[in-house]
């Protein structure tokens, strides 16, 4: 969703919906979500909050963080499974993270590791000349 043209000074004249830390405001039948965006000098930004998203929030089906993500990105935040699948795809593109980050092994089955680790080790050697001194293969 795109932010509205409303400023903070406009919003504070509305009714604050209690329990959301000044993030949700009501003006008649319209709901608004207020957040800060920007890096070094963040600014308050106001989005319209659709009634169906507010209903999910009020029912406890979704958290404020999830609704915020949906408003700002036009999609729900990724699930843990989606995050793992994305990370796995990233690793498969280069394979060297399998050497640099042993924690990444958890994303793969033993059969996959038996196929991928030799390729990753060779890629690392081609890149760096040798494997890291503290590297211990999961295949040993």
C-alpha positions as CSV (number, residue, x, y, z in Angstrom):
1,X,0.0,0.0,0.0
2,X,1.1,3.5,-0.5
3,X,1.2,6.0,2.4
4,X,-1.5,8.6,2.6
5,X,-0.8,12.3,2.4
6,X,-1.8,12.7,6.0
7,X,0.8,14.2,8.5
8,X,1.2,13.3,12.1
9,X,-0.4,16.7,13.0
10,X,-3.5,15.5,11.2
11,X,-3.6,12.1,12.8
12,X,-3.3,13.2,16.4
13,X,-6.6,15.0,16.0
14,X,-8.2,11.5,15.4
15,X,-9.3,9.0,18.0
16,X,-6.4,6.8,19.1
17,X,-7.3,3.1,19.2
18,X,-6.0,2.1,22.6
19,X,-3.7,-0.9,23.0
20,X,-1.5,-0.3,19.9
21,X,1.0,2.3,21.1
22,X,-0.2,5.2,19.0
23,X,0.0,3.1,15.8
24,X,-3.7,2.9,15.1
25,X,-6.1,5.8,14.8
26,X,-9.7,6.2,13.9
27,X,-11.5,9.0,12.1
28,X,-15.1,8.1,11.8
29,X,-15.2,4.8,9.9
30,X,-11.6,5.2,8.6
31,X,-8.7,3.5,10.3
32,X,-5.1,4.5,9.9
33,X,-1.8,2.9,10.8
34,X,1.1,5.2,11.7
35,X,4.7,4.0,11.7
36,X,8.2,5.5,11.4
37,X,10.2,4.9,8.2
38,X,13.6,6.0,7.1
39,X,17.1,5.4,8.3
40,X,19.0,8.2,10.0
41,X,16.1,10.6,10.2
42,X,13.0,8.5,10.5
43,X,9.7,10.2,9.8
44,X,6.1,9.2,10.7
45,X,4.2,7.8,7.8
46,X,0.4,7.2,7.7
47,X,-1.3,4.3,5.9
48,X,-4.9,3.6,5.5
49,X,-5.8,0.5,7.6
50,X,-8.4,-1.7,5.9
51,X,-11.2,-2.9,8.2
52,X,-10.4,-6.5,7.3
53,X,-6.8,-6.2,8.5
54,X,-7.9,-4.4,11.7
55,X,-10.4,-7.3,12.3
56,X,-7.5,-9.8,12.0
57,X,-5.6,-7.8,14.5
58,X,-8.4,-7.4,16.9
59,X,-9.2,-11.1,16.8
60,X,-5.6,-12.0,17.6
61,X,-5.3,-13.9,14.4
62,X,-2.5,-11.6,13.3
63,X,-0.1,-9.5,15.3
64,X,0.6,-5.7,14.9
65,X,4.0,-6.6,13.4
66,X,2.4,-8.9,10.8
67,X,-0.3,-6.3,9.9
68,X,2.4,-3.7,9.6
69,X,4.4,-5.9,7.2
70,X,1.2,-6.5,5.1
71,X,0.4,-2.8,4.9
72,X,4.0,-1.8,3.9
73,X,4.7,-4.7,1.6
74,X,1.3,-5.7,0.1
75,X,1.9,-9.3,1.3
76,X,2.1,-11.2,4.6
77,X,5.6,-11.7,6.1
78,X,7.2,-14.9,5.1
79,X,6.6,-18.0,7.1
80,X,9.5,-19.9,8.7
81,X,9.3,-22.5,6.0
82,X,9.5,-19.8,3.3
83,X,12.5,-18.2,5.0
84,X,14.3,-21.6,5.1
85,X,13.4,-22.3,1.5
86,X,14.7,-18.9,0.5
87,X,17.9,-19.4,2.4
88,X,18.4,-22.8,0.9
89,X,18.0,-21.4,-2.6
90,X,20.5,-18.7,-1.8
91,X,23.0,-21.3,-0.6
92,X,22.4,-23.5,-3.7
93,X,23.3,-20.6,-6.0
94,X,26.9,-20.4,-4.7
95,X,27.5,-23.3,-2.4
96,X,30.4,-21.7,-0.5
97,X,28.1,-20.7,2.4
98,X,28.1,-24.4,3.2
99,X,31.8,-24.0,4.0
100,X,31.6,-20.6,5.7
101,X,28.6,-21.3,7.8
102,X,28.2,-24.8,9.2
103,X,24.8,-23.8,10.6
104,X,23.5,-23.9,7.0
105,X,23.9,-27.6,7.0
106,X,20.7,-27.9,9.0
107,X,18.7,-26.9,5.9
108,X,19.8,-30.0,3.9
109,X,19.3,-33.7,4.3
110,X,22.4,-35.9,4.7
111,X,21.9,-37.1,1.1
112,X,22.0,-33.6,-0.2
113,X,25.1,-32.8,1.9
114,X,26.9,-35.8,0.5
115,X,26.3,-34.5,-3.0
116,X,26.8,-30.7,-2.3
117,X,29.7,-30.6,0.2
118,X,32.4,-32.0,-2.2
119,X,31.2,-29.4,-4.8
120,X,31.3,-26.6,-2.2
121,X,34.7,-27.6,-0.9
122,X,36.1,-27.6,-4.5
123,X,34.5,-24.2,-5.2
124,X,36.0,-22.8,-1.9
125,X,39.5,-24.2,-2.8
126,X,39.2,-22.7,-6.3
127,X,38.3,-19.4,-4.8
128,X,40.6,-19.2,-1.7
129,X,43.3,-21.8,-2.5
130,X,42.5,-24.0,0.5
131,X,39.7,-24.7,3.0
132,X,39.5,-22.7,6.2
133,X,41.8,-24.0,9.0
134,X,38.8,-24.5,11.3
135,X,36.7,-26.3,8.8
136,X,35.4,-29.7,9.6
137,X,33.5,-31.5,6.9
138,X,30.0,-32.9,7.9
139,X,30.8,-36.0,5.9
140,X,33.6,-37.2,8.2
